[in-house]
Amino acid sequence: MVTLITEADFDGLETGSNGTNHQVERAELLERWATDTEAFELADDMRRAVLLLAAAEHFEMAGELDRALDLVRRAGEASDAEPHETTGALVSILLARGERDAAVAASDGLRASQTEAWWRYWDVAEAFELADELALAERWFVITLRAVERDPEYDVGDRLVALTGRHRVRRDAGKPEDVLDLETNELRGLLGYELAE
C-alpha cells in the first residue's frame, strides 16, 4: 500500500512530533519519502526537491557531509526543483567539508545568474556567516540588499533583513558603524524591533 506524504507529515517530522528525533533517521526517512515511489506518493503540496534538501540539511547537522553533499546535489537536479533553491545549502555543506574554493565558486554561479529571488542570495550570506566567513558574508548581504532594491515590490521589511545581516557580521568583525548600520538601527526602531541582537 502506498502512503501519501503531505505537508503535515513533513512539518511533523521537522518539528519532531512524530517521535523521530535523530538527525540521521530523519534524513533517511525524508530521502525514502522522496525516492521510494513504490512505497510513498507525494501530495500536491509537496516537492521531492524540498524533501531531498531537508534530508541533506539533517545529514549536515549529523556530520554526515558526504551524504549531505550527494543529497543537496540531487535536490538541485530534481525535476521539481526551483532555480537556485539549493545553493545556500550547497555552500554551507562545502564549507563544512573544508572546500572553501568550491563554496565560493558555487556562490559565484548564483551571482552570475542575476536571479531576482533576493532570498537566494540571503541563503548564501547566512551560510558564509555561520561558517564564520565574515568578509564573504558581508559581501553577500550587500548583494542581497542590492537584489532587494531591484525588486519593484520589495518592502522595508525585506530591506531590513539584508541590512540586519550586514550589520551583524560587521559588528562581529569589529568594524565601526557606517551609514548603512545607522539606517539598520533606525529601521529597527521604526518597525519596533529590539535593537539588541
Z-matrix of the N, CA and C atoms (Angstrom, degrees):
N
C 1 1.461
C 2 1.522 1 109.86
N 3 1.310 2 116.27 1 133.14
C 4 1.459 3 122.05 2 -178.45
C 5 1.524 4 109.52 3 -84.48
N 6 1.325 5 116.00 4 133.12
C 7 1.460 6 121.75 5 179.51
C 8 1.529 7 109.38 6 -96.72
N 9 1.320 8 116.14 7 129.67
C 10 1.460 9 121.53 8 177.79
C 11 1.530 10 109.28 9 -82.91
N 12 1.336 11 116.27 10 126.95
C 13 1.461 12 122.02 11 178.98
C 14 1.527 13 108.55 12 -103.21
N 15 1.325 14 115.38 13 120.79
C 16 1.455 15 121.21 14 -177.54
C 17 1.529 16 110.51 15 -111.07
N 18 1.305 17 114.93 16 173.87
C 19 1.458 18 119.88 17 176.13
C 20 1.534 19 110.49 18 -61.90
N 21 1.326 20 117.53 19 -33.49
C 22 1.469 21 121.00 20 177.81
C 23 1.527 22 110.63 21 -64.17
N 24 1.343 23 117.07 22 -37.67
C 25 1.467 24 120.20 23 176.35
C 26 1.524 25 110.48 24 -63.32
N 27 1.313 26 115.31 25 -45.08
C 28 1.465 27 120.87 26 -179.99
C 29 1.523 28 110.74 27 -62.54
N 30 1.333 29 116.32 28 -47.05
C 31 1.465 30 119.88 29 179.76
C 32 1.530 31 110.77 30 -62.45
N 33 1.326 32 117.05 31 -39.28
C 34 1.453 33 120.58 32 179.05
C 35 1.517 34 112.06 33 -63.56
N 36 1.321 35 116.17 34 -38.60
C 37 1.464 36 119.76 35 178.16
C 38 1.522 37 110.36 36 -68.08
N 39 1.315 38 116.86 37 -43.77
C 40 1.465 39 121.08 38 -176.59
C 41 1.520 40 112.50 39 -68.21
N 42 1.333 41 117.00 40 -30.84
C 43 1.466 42 119.54 41 178.95
C 44 1.522 43 112.21 42 -89.91
N 45 1.329 44 116.56 43 -4.83
C 46 1.455 45 120.28 44 177.54
C 47 1.509 46 114.02 45 81.14
N 48 1.325 47 117.43 46 10.50
C 49 1.465 48 119.33 47 -176.12
C 50 1.526 49 113.06 48 -80.48
N 51 1.340 50 117.13 49 -1.92
C 52 1.464 51 118.56 50 179.34
C 53 1.527 52 112.22 51 -100.32
N 54 1.326 53 117.34 52 7.91
C 55 1.454 54 121.41 53 176.90
C 56 1.515 55 114.80 54 89.30
N 57 1.332 56 118.56 55 -3.49
C 58 1.464 57 121.78 56 179.09
C 59 1.522 58 108.40 57 -99.57
N 60 1.336 59 116.25 58 109.30
C 61 1.463 60 119.95 59 -175.11
C 62 1.516 61 113.51 60 -110.94
N 63 1.310 62 118.16 61 -24.42
C 64 1.447 63 121.04 62 -177.15
C 65 1.532 64 110.09 63 -71.88
N 66 1.330 65 116.50 64 132.99
C 67 1.463 66 120.73 65 -174.52
C 68 1.530 67 112.07 66 -59.56
N 69 1.328 68 116.99 67 -43.99
C 70 1.466 69 119.62 68 -178.53
C 71 1.526 70 110.46 69 -65.79
N 72 1.326 71 117.43 70 -40.57
C 73 1.463 72 120.00 71 178.23
C 74 1.526 73 110.68 72 -61.61
N 75 1.321 74 115.99 73 -42.53
C 76 1.472 75 118.82 74 178.16
C 77 1.518 76 110.31 75 -62.50
N 78 1.327 77 115.61 76 -46.14
C 79 1.466 78 119.79 77 -178.08
C 80 1.523 79 110.98 78 -60.03
N 81 1.308 80 116.57 79 -45.24
C 82 1.466 81 120.08 80 -178.35
C 83 1.522 82 111.60 81 -65.94
N 84 1.331 83 117.01 82 -37.72
C 85 1.457 84 119.84 83 177.63
C 86 1.530 85 110.96 84 -66.69
N 87 1.324 86 116.78 85 -43.23
C 88 1.471 87 120.50 86 177.49
C 89 1.523 88 110.92 87 -60.36
N 90 1.329 89 115.99 88 -41.75
C 91 1.465 90 119.53 89 178.78
C 92 1.522 91 110.67 90 -63.32
N 93 1.335 92 117.22 91 -41.78
C 94 1.467 93 119.87 92 178.13
C 95 1.527 94 110.83 93 -62.60
N 96 1.327 95 116.25 94 -44.52
C 97 1.469 96 119.01 95 177.94
C 98 1.523 97 111.19 96 -55.25
N 99 1.315 98 115.94 97 -39.86
C 100 1.463 99 120.79 98 -175.40
C 101 1.523 100 113.45 99 -77.60
N 102 1.338 101 117.14 100 -28.03
C 103 1.466 102 118.88 101 -168.80
C 104 1.523 103 114.86 102 -115.86
N 105 1.318 104 118.19 103 -25.02
C 106 1.469 105 120.47 104 -176.91
C 107 1.529 106 109.23 105 -88.48
N 108 1.317 107 115.18 106 84.81
C 109 1.473 108 120.27 107 -174.59
C 110 1.522 109 112.48 108 -73.60
N 111 1.336 110 118.22 109 -15.04
C 112 1.461 111 119.76 110 176.79
C 113 1.525 112 111.33 111 -78.96
N 114 1.334 113 116.31 112 -27.49
C 115 1.463 114 119.83 113 -177.78
C 116 1.525 115 113.25 114 -101.25
N 117 1.357 116 116.39 115 -25.51
C 118 1.465 117 119.67 116 -173.50
C 119 1.527 118 110.89 117 -133.16
N 120 1.314 119 113.74 118 142.50
C 121 1.464 120 121.93 119 174.44
C 122 1.523 121 107.06 120 -124.23
N 123 1.322 122 116.26 121 137.55
C 124 1.457 123 119.87 122 -178.73
C 125 1.522 124 110.68 123 -92.36
N 126 1.328 125 115.26 124 133.91
C 127 1.466 126 120.65 125 174.70
C 128 1.522 127 109.19 126 -66.62
N 129 1.317 128 115.40 127 165.63
C 130 1.459 129 120.57 128 -177.45
C 131 1.527 130 112.86 129 -60.65
N 132 1.343 131 116.66 130 -24.49
C 133 1.461 132 119.71 131 -178.00
C 134 1.530 133 112.87 132 -88.89
N 135 1.335 134 117.36 133 8.02
C 136 1.462 135 120.83 134 -178.91
C 137 1.532 136 110.38 135 -119.57
N 138 1.343 137 114.79 136 148.10
C 139 1.472 138 120.86 137 176.43
C 140 1.530 139 109.73 138 -126.33
N 141 1.320 140 115.88 139 142.17
C 142 1.467 141 120.62 140 177.77
C 143 1.524 142 111.16 141 -60.27
N 144 1.319 143 116.88 142 -39.45
C 145 1.465 144 120.11 143 -179.09
C 146 1.526 145 111.26 144 -59.54
N 147 1.318 146 116.96 145 -39.96
C 148 1.470 147 121.17 146 179.70
C 149 1.524 148 110.23 147 -64.04
N 150 1.336 149 117.01 148 -43.98
C 151 1.458 150 120.81 149 -179.46
C 152 1.526 151 111.27 150 -65.07
N 153 1.331 152 116.92 151 -43.15
C 154 1.468 153 120.48 152 179.57
C 155 1.521 154 111.38 153 -66.48
N 156 1.329 155 116.38 154 -38.89
C 157 1.463 156 120.19 155 178.70
C 158 1.529 157 110.36 156 -65.49
N 159 1.318 158 116.68 157 -43.30
C 160 1.466 159 119.92 158 177.74
C 161 1.522 160 110.82 159 -63.14
N 162 1.330 161 116.70 160 -39.97
C 163 1.466 162 120.20 161 177.61
C 164 1.521 163 110.54 162 -62.28
N 165 1.323 164 116.94 163 -42.07
C 166 1.465 165 121.07 164 178.60
C 167 1.520 166 110.82 165 -60.25
N 168 1.318 167 116.34 166 -41.85
C 169 1.465 168 120.09 167 -179.04
C 170 1.529 169 111.21 168 -66.51
N 171 1.338 170 117.57 169 -36.58
C 172 1.463 171 120.10 170 176.75
C 173 1.532 172 110.99 171 -68.17
N 174 1.334 173 116.82 172 -40.84
C 175 1.464 174 119.09 173 176.04
C 176 1.533 175 110.39 174 -61.93
N 177 1.329 176 116.75 175 -39.20
C 178 1.465 177 119.69 176 178.00
C 179 1.533 178 110.37 177 -61.69
N 180 1.331 179 117.54 178 -45.70
C 181 1.463 180 120.68 179 179.71
C 182 1.522 181 111.68 180 -62.42
N 183 1.338 182 116.35 181 -29.80
C 184 1.467 183 120.71 182 179.43
C 185 1.526 184 111.98 183 -83.63
N 186 1.332 185 117.30 184 -3.99
C 187 1.459 186 120.50 185 -178.56
C 188 1.515 187 113.84 186 82.58
N 189 1.336 188 117.07 187 9.07
C 190 1.470 189 122.07 188 178.38
C 191 1.533 190 107.97 189 -89.43
N 192 1.336 191 115.32 190 72.80
C 193 1.461 192 119.95 191 -167.61
C 194 1.524 193 113.39 192 -72.80
N 195 1.334 194 118.31 193 -32.66
C 196 1.461 195 119.36 194 177.57
C 197 1.526 196 110.42 195 -65.23
N 198 1.322 197 115.60 196 -43.64
C 199 1.464 198 119.47 197 178.93
C 200 1.529 199 110.17 198 -66.88
N 201 1.319 200 116.58 199 -38.19
C 202 1.467 201 120.52 200 178.34
C 203 1.522 202 110.61 201 -61.92
N 204 1.326 203 116.49 202 -44.71
C 205 1.461 204 120.29 203 -179.04
C 206 1.522 205 111.19 204 -63.42
N 207 1.328 206 116.54 205 -43.11
C 208 1.458 207 120.29 206 178.59
C 209 1.529 208 110.91 207 -59.49
N 210 1.329 209 116.78 208 -45.44
C 211 1.465 210 119.42 209 -176.15
C 212 1.519 211 112.69 210 -72.36
N 213 1.330 212 117.95 211 -35.92
C 214 1.464 213 118.06 212 179.81
C 215 1.529 214 109.83 213 -67.20
N 216 1.313 215 116.58 214 -34.15
C 217 1.474 216 119.14 215 176.37
C 218 1.523 217 111.07 216 -69.33
N 219 1.326 218 116.41 217 -40.49
C 220 1.467 219 119.74 218 177.03
C 221 1.531 220 110.64 219 -64.88
N 222 1.322 221 117.27 220 -36.72
C 223 1.463 222 120.28 221 177.73
C 224 1.518 223 110.56 222 -62.34
N 225 1.331 224 116.74 223 -42.92
C 226 1.458 225 120.29 224 179.74
C 227 1.516 226 113.18 225 -65.92
N 228 1.344 227 116.38 226 -26.51
C 229 1.467 228 121.14 227 -179.33
C 230 1.528 229 112.63 228 -91.83
N 231 1.328 230 117.58 229 -6.27
C 232 1.468 231 120.54 230 -177.99
C 233 1.525 232 110.58 231 -61.40
N 234 1.319 233 115.45 232 147.73
C 235 1.464 234 120.01 233 -176.12
C 236 1.518 235 112.39 234 -64.62
N 237 1.343 236 117.62 235 -23.84
C 238 1.465 237 120.18 236 -178.80
C 239 1.532 238 112.37 237 -103.93
N 240 1.325 239 117.17 238 14.50
C 241 1.468 240 120.63 239 178.77
C 242 1.529 241 110.26 240 -70.62
N 243 1.323 242 115.69 241 143.06
C 244 1.455 243 120.99 242 173.76
C 245 1.523 244 109.07 243 -88.78
N 246 1.320 245 118.05 244 151.34
C 247 1.463 246 120.10 245 -177.51
C 248 1.530 247 112.09 246 -55.40
N 249 1.307 248 115.80 247 125.94
C 250 1.470 249 123.95 248 171.81
C 251 1.527 250 114.76 249 67.52
N 252 1.318 251 119.07 250 11.57
C 253 1.468 252 118.61 251 -175.92
C 254 1.524 253 112.86 252 -70.04
N 255 1.329 254 117.93 253 -17.66
C 256 1.460 255 119.99 254 -178.84
C 257 1.526 256 113.35 255 -99.75
N 258 1.324 257 118.43 256 -2.86
C 259 1.466 258 119.88 257 -172.53
C 260 1.522 259 112.47 258 -62.12
N 261 1.325 260 117.58 259 -43.62
C 262 1.461 261 119.67 260 -179.68
C 263 1.517 262 111.84 261 -60.06
N 264 1.343 263 116.83 262 -44.57
C 265 1.464 264 120.57 263 178.92
C 266 1.523 265 111.00 264 -66.64
N 267 1.335 266 116.61 265 -38.16
C 268 1.467 267 120.15 266 178.11
C 269 1.523 268 110.58 267 -61.75
N 270 1.323 269 116.68 268 -45.52
C 271 1.467 270 120.87 269 178.37
C 272 1.525 271 110.03 270 -60.59
N 273 1.314 272 117.52 271 -44.14
C 274 1.459 273 121.52 272 -179.40
C 275 1.529 274 111.38 273 -60.58
N 276 1.323 275 116.78 274 -45.35
C 277 1.462 276 120.68 275 -178.29
C 278 1.524 277 111.02 276 -67.69
N 279 1.319 278 116.82 277 -42.01
C 280 1.469 279 119.73 278 178.49
C 281 1.523 280 110.89 279 -61.99
N 282 1.316 281 116.87 280 -40.66
C 283 1.470 282 120.10 281 177.58
C 284 1.524 283 110.51 282 -63.79
N 285 1.337 284 116.58 283 -41.62
C 286 1.458 285 120.00 284 178.93
C 287 1.525 286 111.56 285 -63.37
N 288 1.325 287 116.90 286 -29.41
C 289 1.469 288 122.12 287 178.11
C 290 1.535 289 111.77 288 -82.60
N 291 1.329 290 117.12 289 -3.20
C 292 1.459 291 120.65 290 -178.52
C 293 1.520 292 113.71 291 81.38
N 294 1.330 293 116.41 292 15.21
C 295 1.464 294 121.26 293 -178.32
C 296 1.533 295 109.60 294 -99.20
N 297 1.326 296 115.10 295 67.54
C 298 1.464 297 120.76 296 -174.18
C 299 1.519 298 111.48 297 -62.41
N 300 1.330 299 117.70 298 -44.49
C 301 1.469 300 120.27 299 -178.42
C 302 1.526 301 110.99 300 -61.22
N 303 1.330 302 116.57 301 -40.88
C 304 1.463 303 119.72 302 178.42
C 305 1.525 304 110.76 303 -66.36
N 306 1.340 305 116.88 304 -36.77
C 307 1.463 306 120.62 305 177.90
C 308 1.518 307 110.73 306 -64.67
N 309 1.326 308 116.41 307 -43.06
C 310 1.470 309 120.16 308 178.60
C 311 1.524 310 109.92 309 -64.52
N 312 1.336 311 117.02 310 -40.73
C 313 1.465 312 120.25 311 178.73
C 314 1.525 313 111.28 312 -62.70
N 315 1.332 314 116.68 313 -41.08
C 316 1.470 315 120.04 314 178.26
C 317 1.515 316 111.07 315 -63.53
N 318 1.329 317 116.58 316 -40.69
C 319 1.464 318 119.77 317 179.56
C 320 1.523 319 110.84 318 -68.88
N 321 1.332 320 116.49 319 -37.02
C 322 1.463 321 119.45 320 178.28
C 323 1.523 322 111.33 321 -64.34
N 324 1.331 323 116.48 322 -32.63
C 325 1.457 324 119.67 323 176.01
C 326 1.517 325 111.61 324 -63.50
N 327 1.313 326 116.45 325 -37.00
C 328 1.463 327 120.24 326 176.44
C 329 1.521 328 110.44 327 -66.26
N 330 1.333 329 116.44 328 -45.71
C 331 1.465 330 119.98 329 -179.72
C 332 1.524 331 110.86 330 -59.92
N 333 1.327 332 116.44 331 -41.13
C 334 1.463 333 120.70 332 -179.35
C 335 1.525 334 112.42 333 -66.25
N 336 1.325 335 116.36 334 -23.24
C 337 1.469 336 120.00 335 -178.58
C 338 1.528 337 112.32 336 -69.23
N 339 1.332 338 116.28 337 -23.66
C 340 1.472 339 121.56 338 -177.95
C 341 1.531 340 112.09 339 58.34
N 342 1.334 341 116.37 340 32.27
C 343 1.462 342 119.00 341 178.94
C 344 1.527 343 110.77 342 -59.94
N 345 1.315 344 115.75 343 148.50
C 346 1.458 345 120.61 344 177.81
C 347 1.527 346 111.67 345 -88.52
N 348 1.321 347 116.87 346 -4.60
C 349 1.469 348 121.66 347 -179.21
C 350 1.532 349 108.57 348 -80.90
N 351 1.329 350 116.69 349 87.23
C 352 1.464 351 120.86 350 -171.64
C 353 1.525 352 112.12 351 -60.78
N 354 1.330 353 116.82 352 -27.91
C 355 1.461 354 119.67 353 -178.49
C 356 1.532 355 112.38 354 -66.93
N 357 1.333 356 118.48 355 -19.85
C 358 1.465 357 120.53 356 174.86
C 359 1.530 358 110.02 357 -69.14
N 360 1.330 359 117.00 358 -37.43
C 361 1.470 360 120.33 359 175.63
C 362 1.534 361 109.80 360 -66.30
N 363 1.315 362 115.78 361 -38.96
C 364 1.467 363 120.94 362 179.59
C 365 1.529 364 110.79 363 -62.41
N 366 1.351 365 116.62 364 -38.72
C 367 1.465 366 120.36 365 176.61
C 368 1.528 367 110.83 366 -57.29
N 369 1.336 368 115.75 367 -42.74
C 370 1.462 369 120.75 368 -179.73
C 371 1.525 370 110.44 369 -68.34
N 372 1.319 371 116.81 370 -42.83
C 373 1.467 372 120.60 371 178.34
C 374 1.520 373 110.64 372 -57.66
N 375 1.321 374 116.69 373 -44.57
C 376 1.466 375 120.36 374 179.06
C 377 1.524 376 111.85 375 -64.54
N 378 1.332 377 117.10 376 -37.44
C 379 1.467 378 119.76 377 178.51
C 380 1.527 379 110.47 378 -61.86
N 381 1.315 380 116.52 379 -43.42
C 382 1.469 381 119.79 380 177.88
C 383 1.532 382 110.65 381 -66.09
N 384 1.331 383 116.36 382 -40.40
C 385 1.466 384 119.23 383 179.39
C 386 1.524 385 111.33 384 -61.99
N 387 1.319 386 117.04 385 -46.26
C 388 1.459 387 120.33 386 -178.31
C 389 1.526 388 112.31 387 -65.25
N 390 1.336 389 116.33 388 -24.61
C 391 1.466 390 120.85 389 176.74
C 392 1.527 391 111.88 390 -88.30
N 393 1.335 392 116.30 391 4.96
C 394 1.464 393 122.54 392 179.73
C 395 1.526 394 112.58 393 65.64
N 396 1.317 395 115.76 394 26.29
C 397 1.470 396 121.90 395 173.44
C 398 1.526 397 106.73 396 -93.06
N 399 1.337 398 115.39 397 74.90
C 400 1.459 399 120.02 398 -167.68
C 401 1.527 400 113.45 399 -67.33
N 402 1.327 401 117.98 400 -37.61
C 403 1.470 402 119.44 401 179.48
C 404 1.518 403 110.64 402 -64.93
N 405 1.329 404 116.25 403 -44.05
C 406 1.464 405 119.17 404 177.52
C 407 1.524 406 111.02 405 -66.76
N 408 1.318 407 116.55 406 -38.40
C 409 1.464 408 119.68 407 178.55
C 410 1.521 409 110.57 408 -61.72
N 411 1.336 410 116.84 409 -44.65
C 412 1.472 411 119.33 410 178.45
C 413 1.522 412 110.51 411 -59.98
N 414 1.329 413 116.21 412 -44.65
C 415 1.471 414 120.13 413 179.09
C 416 1.521 415 110.61 414 -57.41
N 417 1.346 416 116.58 415 -43.00
C 418 1.461 417 119.43 416 -176.62
C 419 1.522 418 112.86 417 -75.95
N 420 1.311 419 118.17 418 -28.08
C 421 1.465 420 118.52 419 172.35
C 422 1.524 421 110.30 420 -68.45
N 423 1.330 422 117.19 421 -33.94
C 424 1.475 423 120.18 422 175.43
C 425 1.529 424 109.83 423 -67.80
N 426 1.334 425 117.59 424 -42.57
C 427 1.468 426 120.66 425 175.88
C 428 1.531 427 109.83 426 -59.03
N 429 1.335 428 115.86 427 -40.66
C 430 1.471 429 120.26 428 176.92
C 431 1.517 430 110.57 429 -61.21
N 432 1.323 431 116.23 430 -46.09
C 433 1.464 432 120.86 431 -179.55
C 434 1.523 433 111.08 432 -59.30
N 435 1.320 434 117.13 433 -44.21
C 436 1.474 435 120.47 434 179.86
C 437 1.531 436 110.73 435 -64.08
N 438 1.340 437 116.50 436 -38.05
C 439 1.466 438 119.71 437 177.87
C 440 1.520 439 111.05 438 -66.42
N 441 1.336 440 116.73 439 -39.18
C 442 1.467 441 120.64 440 176.26
C 443 1.525 442 109.66 441 -60.37
N 444 1.309 443 116.32 442 -44.31
C 445 1.465 444 120.54 443 -178.11
C 446 1.520 445 112.38 444 -64.67
N 447 1.330 446 117.77 445 -26.09
C 448 1.473 447 120.95 446 178.16
C 449 1.520 448 112.24 447 -79.79
N 450 1.346 449 116.71 448 -15.22
C 451 1.459 450 120.96 449 -178.21
C 452 1.524 451 109.29 450 -80.25
N 453 1.337 452 117.80 451 114.68
C 454 1.467 453 119.49 452 -177.44
C 455 1.521 454 113.30 453 -65.09
N 456 1.327 455 118.15 454 -15.33
C 457 1.457 456 121.03 455 -177.90
C 458 1.527 457 113.16 456 -107.74
N 459 1.330 458 117.20 457 11.13
C 460 1.467 459 117.58 458 -177.46
C 461 1.520 460 110.03 459 -69.73
N 462 1.344 461 114.14 460 153.95
C 463 1.456 462 118.60 461 174.68
C 464 1.520 463 108.66 462 -118.94
N 465 1.302 464 115.53 463 175.58
C 466 1.462 465 120.18 464 -174.13
C 467 1.526 466 111.35 465 -64.41
N 468 1.328 467 117.20 466 -28.07
C 469 1.457 468 119.84 467 177.03
C 470 1.520 469 112.08 468 -64.22
N 471 1.344 470 116.74 469 -38.90
C 472 1.465 471 120.52 470 176.13
C 473 1.529 472 110.47 471 -62.22
N 474 1.311 473 115.72 472 -44.17
C 475 1.465 474 119.69 473 179.45
C 476 1.528 475 110.40 474 -62.22
N 477 1.321 476 116.41 475 -39.72
C 478 1.454 477 120.52 476 -178.25
C 479 1.525 478 111.39 477 -66.10
N 480 1.331 479 117.65 478 -34.20
C 481 1.470 480 120.50 479 177.31
C 482 1.523 481 110.11 480 -57.46
N 483 1.331 482 116.46 481 -48.56
C 484 1.463 483 120.40 482 -179.57
C 485 1.524 484 111.39 483 -68.29
N 486 1.327 485 116.59 484 -43.38
C 487 1.468 486 120.17 485 -179.23
C 488 1.527 487 111.92 486 -63.64
N 489 1.327 488 116.78 487 -39.12
C 490 1.465 489 120.15 488 -178.85
C 491 1.521 490 111.22 489 -65.19
N 492 1.323 491 116.80 490 -42.12
C 493 1.457 492 119.43 491 176.67
C 494 1.515 493 111.70 492 -61.89
N 495 1.312 494 116.45 493 -44.69
C 496 1.467 495 120.70 494 178.39
C 497 1.523 496 110.55 495 -60.77
N 498 1.316 497 115.99 496 -45.93
C 499 1.463 498 121.08 497 -179.82
C 500 1.527 499 110.75 498 -60.15
N 501 1.318 500 116.23 499 -42.55
C 502 1.462 501 121.26 500 -176.87
C 503 1.535 502 111.73 501 -63.63
N 504 1.343 503 116.82 502 -45.98
C 505 1.466 504 118.24 503 -177.43
C 506 1.526 505 111.50 504 -73.63
N 507 1.321 506 117.48 505 -31.06
C 508 1.474 507 119.38 506 175.74
C 509 1.531 508 109.95 507 -66.84
N 510 1.332 509 115.97 508 -40.50
C 511 1.460 510 119.69 509 177.46
C 512 1.523 511 110.60 510 -62.78
N 513 1.338 512 116.58 511 -45.04
C 514 1.455 513 120.71 512 -179.49
C 515 1.521 514 112.02 513 -64.81
N 516 1.322 515 116.74 514 -27.54
C 517 1.464 516 121.13 515 178.31
C 518 1.529 517 111.93 516 -84.89
N 519 1.341 518 117.13 517 -2.52
C 520 1.457 519 120.90 518 178.43
C 521 1.518 520 114.60 519 77.90
N 522 1.324 521 116.49 520 22.70
C 523 1.468 522 120.16 521 -179.04
C 524 1.532 523 110.21 522 -83.79
N 525 1.323 524 116.93 523 147.91
C 526 1.472 525 119.56 524 176.72
C 527 1.527 526 110.67 525 -71.02
N 528 1.323 527 115.96 526 155.24
C 529 1.459 528 119.69 527 178.81
C 530 1.518 529 110.38 528 -66.02
N 531 1.321 530 115.33 529 142.18
C 532 1.458 531 120.76 530 174.48
C 533 1.525 532 108.62 531 -120.59
N 534 1.309 533 116.73 532 -170.63
C 535 1.461 534 120.45 533 -173.40
C 536 1.538 535 111.73 534 -63.71
N 537 1.331 536 117.71 535 -35.87
C 538 1.463 537 119.53 536 178.97
C 539 1.528 538 111.63 537 -72.09
N 540 1.333 539 117.10 538 -32.49
C 541 1.468 540 119.26 539 174.41
C 542 1.527 541 110.37 540 -64.64
N 543 1.315 542 116.11 541 -40.11
C 544 1.465 543 119.84 542 177.74
C 545 1.531 544 110.81 543 -64.43
N 546 1.338 545 116.14 544 -40.09
C 547 1.470 546 119.41 545 176.58
C 548 1.530 547 110.37 546 -62.16
N 549 1.337 548 116.48 547 -38.76
C 550 1.462 549 120.62 548 178.91
C 551 1.526 550 110.34 549 -57.83
N 552 1.329 551 115.71 550 -48.85
C 553 1.466 552 120.24 551 -179.53
C 554 1.527 553 111.49 552 -62.71
N 555 1.331 554 116.38 553 -40.35
C 556 1.469 555 120.47 554 179.64
C 557 1.534 556 110.74 555 -64.57
N 558 1.333 557 116.60 556 -45.11
C 559 1.462 558 119.85 557 -179.37
C 560 1.525 559 111.67 558 -65.57
N 561 1.320 560 116.00 559 -39.33
C 562 1.465 561 118.68 560 178.95
C 563 1.526 562 110.27 561 -63.24
N 564 1.309 563 116.12 562 -41.28
C 565 1.466 564 119.79 563 177.08
C 566 1.517 565 111.17 564 -64.82
N 567 1.326 566 116.45 565 -42.99
C 568 1.459 567 121.80 566 -179.59
C 569 1.520 568 111.83 567 -61.46
N 570 1.351 569 116.09 568 -40.03
C 571 1.460 570 120.87 569 -177.63
C 572 1.516 571 113.31 570 -88.91
N 573 1.328 572 116.65 571 -0.79
C 574 1.454 573 120.63 572 175.72
C 575 1.513 574 114.57 573 83.28
N 576 1.335 575 117.27 574 19.39
C 577 1.464 576 119.54 575 176.43
C 578 1.524 577 109.26 576 -83.62
N 579 1.339 578 115.24 577 148.30
C 580 1.459 579 119.12 578 173.78
C 581 1.518 580 108.19 579 -67.86
N 582 1.324 581 117.07 580 140.35
C 583 1.462 582 120.69 581 -178.97
C 584 1.516 583 111.73 582 -78.44
N 585 1.318 584 117.43 583 -23.90
C 586 1.457 585 119.51 584 177.59
C 587 1.515 586 109.59 585 -73.24
N 588 1.342 587 116.13 586 141.11
C 589 1.472 588 120.43 587 -178.63
C 590 1.510 589 109.76 588 -117.60
